[in-house]
Amino acid sequence: MPSELDTIDLKILSLMQQDASLSTAELAERVGLSQSPCWRRIQRMREEGYIKSQVVIVDRLKLGYHMQMFAQMKMARLSESERADFVRAIQNIPEILECYTVFGEMDVMLKIIAPDVTWYQEFIFSTLLKLPGVQDVRSIVTLAETKSTTAIPLKARKLR
């Protein structure tokens, strides 16, 4: 852990990861501070980049996104401008929740949500295969979500 964060900072971050709607007064009470010092700590952690944003996590199933999959893509060699076009295109497709450059046989991995398999099949042909440099797409369809969290561990686990 970075030395700039003390145990109270870590408690604040832990509570905020569980429920970002807690007021500063509620956070202060739970960590044993008064409201002003707690607010200053939160502001400092925002300014220093420990807190990137505060969001609401929406239930994708209630909104009709019943499928979640990972698309692995093989890419052609791209120029810098083509790579920028690819990144811009990915950022403008709302069903793509995450995008990673990966080592191995494939070059890019996307986390995608879809209402159903028919929609996803059409999405592959009408969208993914038309992205700059995409040569091949392989999909892994998830059957069940066993764990999903946005919480970052605040203490490194000791390994043997």
C-alpha positions as CSV (number, residue, x, y, z in Angstrom):
1,M,0.0,0.0,0.0
2,P,1.2,3.5,-0.7
3,S,2.6,5.1,2.4
4,E,0.5,8.2,1.9
5,L,-2.7,6.3,3.0
6,D,-3.2,5.6,6.6
7,T,-5.7,3.2,8.2
8,I,-8.4,5.8,8.4
9,D,-8.0,6.6,4.7
10,L,-8.2,2.9,4.0
11,K,-11.4,2.6,6.1
12,I,-12.9,5.5,4.2
13,L,-12.1,3.9,0.9
14,S,-13.5,0.6,2.0
15,L,-16.8,2.1,3.1
16,M,-17.0,4.2,-0.1
17,Q,-16.4,1.1,-2.3
18,Q,-19.3,-0.6,-0.5
19,D,-21.7,2.3,-0.7
20,A,-20.6,5.5,-2.4
21,S,-23.9,7.2,-1.4
22,L,-22.8,7.5,2.2
23,S,-22.7,11.1,3.3
24,T,-19.5,12.6,4.6
25,A,-21.2,12.8,8.1
26,E,-22.0,9.0,7.9
27,L,-18.4,8.2,6.8
28,A,-16.9,10.4,9.5
29,E,-19.0,8.7,12.2
30,R,-18.0,5.2,11.0
31,V,-14.3,6.0,10.9
32,G,-14.2,8.0,14.1
33,L,-13.6,11.5,12.7
34,S,-15.5,14.7,12.7
35,Q,-17.1,15.7,9.4
36,S,-14.5,18.4,8.2
37,P,-11.3,16.2,8.6
38,C,-13.2,13.3,6.8
39,W,-14.2,15.6,4.0
40,R,-10.6,16.9,3.6
41,R,-9.3,13.3,3.4
42,I,-11.8,12.4,0.7
43,Q,-10.9,15.6,-1.2
44,R,-7.2,14.8,-0.9
45,M,-7.7,11.2,-2.1
46,R,-9.7,12.6,-5.1
47,E,-7.0,15.1,-6.0
48,E,-4.3,12.5,-5.7
49,G,-6.2,10.1,-7.9
50,Y,-7.0,7.3,-5.4
51,I,-10.7,8.0,-6.0
52,K,-11.3,8.1,-9.7
53,S,-15.1,8.5,-9.7
54,Q,-18.3,7.7,-7.9
55,V,-20.9,5.8,-9.9
56,V,-24.1,3.8,-9.5
57,I,-23.9,0.2,-10.5
58,V,-27.0,-0.7,-12.5
59,D,-28.5,-4.2,-12.8
60,R,-27.9,-5.2,-16.4
61,L,-30.4,-8.1,-16.2
62,K,-33.3,-5.7,-15.2
63,L,-32.4,-3.6,-18.3
64,G,-32.6,-6.6,-20.6
65,Y,-28.9,-7.4,-21.0
66,H,-29.2,-11.2,-20.3
67,M,-25.9,-12.2,-21.9
68,Q,-22.4,-11.3,-21.0
69,M,-19.5,-12.4,-23.1
70,F,-15.8,-11.9,-23.7
71,A,-14.7,-11.4,-27.3
72,Q,-11.1,-12.1,-28.1
73,M,-9.9,-10.5,-31.3
74,K,-6.9,-11.0,-33.5
75,M,-5.6,-7.8,-34.9
76,A,-3.7,-6.8,-38.0
77,R,-0.6,-4.6,-37.5
78,L,-2.0,-1.1,-37.1
79,S,-0.4,2.3,-37.7
80,E,-0.7,4.8,-34.8
81,S,-3.6,6.6,-36.5
82,E,-5.4,3.3,-37.2
83,R,-4.9,2.3,-33.5
84,A,-6.3,5.6,-32.4
85,D,-9.3,5.0,-34.7
86,F,-9.8,1.5,-33.2
87,V,-9.7,2.9,-29.6
88,R,-12.1,5.7,-30.5
89,A,-14.5,3.3,-32.1
90,I,-14.4,1.0,-29.1
91,Q,-15.1,3.9,-26.7
92,N,-18.2,4.8,-28.7
93,I,-19.8,1.4,-28.5
94,P,-21.8,1.3,-25.2
95,E,-22.3,-2.5,-25.2
96,I,-18.5,-2.9,-24.9
97,L,-17.9,-2.4,-21.1
98,E,-14.2,-3.1,-21.0
99,C,-11.3,-3.5,-23.5
100,Y,-7.9,-4.9,-22.9
101,T,-4.8,-5.5,-24.9
102,V,-3.6,-9.0,-24.1
103,F,-0.6,-11.3,-24.6
104,G,-1.1,-14.6,-26.4
105,E,-2.7,-15.9,-29.5
106,M,-5.3,-13.1,-29.5
107,D,-4.5,-9.4,-29.2
108,V,-7.6,-7.7,-27.7
109,M,-10.2,-8.9,-25.2
110,L,-13.6,-7.1,-24.8
111,K,-16.2,-7.6,-22.2
112,I,-19.6,-7.2,-23.9
113,I,-23.2,-7.3,-22.8
114,A,-26.1,-8.3,-25.0
115,P,-29.8,-8.9,-24.8
116,D,-29.6,-12.3,-26.5
117,V,-27.5,-14.5,-28.8
118,T,-29.2,-13.3,-32.0
119,W,-28.4,-9.7,-31.2
120,Y,-24.8,-10.7,-30.4
121,Q,-24.4,-12.6,-33.6
122,E,-25.5,-9.6,-35.6
123,F,-23.2,-7.4,-33.5
124,I,-20.2,-9.5,-34.4
125,F,-20.8,-9.1,-38.1
126,S,-22.2,-5.5,-38.2
127,T,-19.8,-4.0,-35.6
128,L,-16.8,-6.0,-34.3
129,L,-15.6,-7.3,-37.7
130,K,-15.8,-3.8,-39.1
131,L,-13.5,-2.3,-36.5
132,P,-10.1,-1.1,-37.9
133,G,-7.7,-4.0,-38.1
134,V,-9.9,-6.8,-36.7
135,Q,-9.0,-10.1,-38.5
136,D,-10.8,-12.7,-36.3
137,V,-13.2,-12.7,-33.3
138,R,-13.6,-15.6,-30.9
139,S,-16.3,-15.4,-28.2
140,I,-16.7,-16.9,-24.8
141,V,-20.3,-16.7,-23.6
142,T,-20.7,-16.7,-19.8
143,L,-23.3,-19.0,-18.3
144,A,-23.5,-17.6,-14.8
145,E,-22.0,-14.8,-12.9
146,T,-20.3,-16.2,-9.8
147,K,-18.6,-13.1,-8.7
148,S,-18.7,-9.5,-9.9
149,T,-17.2,-6.6,-7.9
150,T,-15.7,-3.2,-8.5
151,A,-14.0,-3.2,-5.1
152,I,-10.2,-3.1,-5.1
153,P,-8.5,-5.0,-2.2
154,L,-7.0,-2.4,0.1
155,K,-4.5,-4.8,1.7
156,A,-2.4,-7.2,-0.3
157,R,-3.1,-10.8,0.7
158,K,-0.1,-12.6,2.1
159,L,0.8,-15.6,0.0
160,R,2.9,-18.6,1.2
